[in-house]
Amino acid sequence: MRLRDEVVGALNLFRTDAGNVLNEQFQTALSSRVLIERAKGKLAERLDIDMEQAFSALRAYAHAHNRRLSDLARTFTDGTEPLNGLIV
């Protein structure tokens, strides 16, 4: 919380239940993370690189092709996206 230019406190909001929307958002985020981890592992194994390099390469490819990382990870792991032009 601010009073003019000074921070004067914070406000926390809590619920007793998570609610459906939050549960769906959490499940989507978790599913995306699993897909990305699988894609990192597959790429790391294929190119003999570490997981951090694999993640950087996937992220750069997704950015260069204007793709969501989770969508790219899904198509790469299911074999429909060969990642031609990937730079490590």
N, C-alpha and C positions, 0 to 999 in steps of 0.2 A: 504494500500500500504506500502511496506517495502523498505527501502534502507539499504542493508546489514542486520544488526540486529536491526535496529531502525524502528519503525512505524512512517511513515511520512504523512499519510493521508488515506482517504477512497475514494472509487469510487462507485457511485450509478448509475445504469442504469435504465432508464424508457422508457416505450412505451406509445403511445397514445391509443392503443387498446390491449386487453388481448390476442388475438390470440386463435385459436382453441385448440392447445395443452394445453395451460394453463387452458382454460375453462374445458376441459376434466379431467385434473388432479385435479382441484378444485372440480368438481362434484364427482369424485371417492373418494376423501378424505372425502367429506361431507357425502356421502352414507355410507362409512365405519364407520364413527363416529356415525351415526344414528344407525347402526346395533349394534355397541358395547354398546351404551347407552341402547338399548332395552334389550340386553343380560344381562347387569348389573342389570337392573330393575327386570327382570324375576328371575335371580338368587338371588337377595337380598330378593325378596318376598318369594321365595320358602324356603330359608334357614334362614329367619328372621335375616338377617345381614344388615349392612349399605352399601351404594353404593361403598365406598372406599374399603371395604373388598371384595365385589363382584368383583370389577375390579382387585384387587390383585390376587384373586383366579383364575379368567379367564386368566389373563396374565401368571400366574405360570403354569396353565394347558396347555396353548398354547405352552409355552416354553418347558415344559417337554415332549410334544408330537410332537415337531418340526412342529407346525402349525402356520399359520398367524392368528393373533388375529381376524381380520375381517372375515376370513373364518370360524373360530370356532364360532364366534358370530352368523353368518348366520345359521349355522347348528344347533346350540343350540336353537335359537329362532324359527326355523321352525320345531323343534322336532325330527330331524334326528340324533342329537348328544346328548346322555343322560348325558354326562360328568361323566361317571363312574370313581371312584377314585379321584374325586375332593377333594382337601384339603383346608379347610378354615383356 
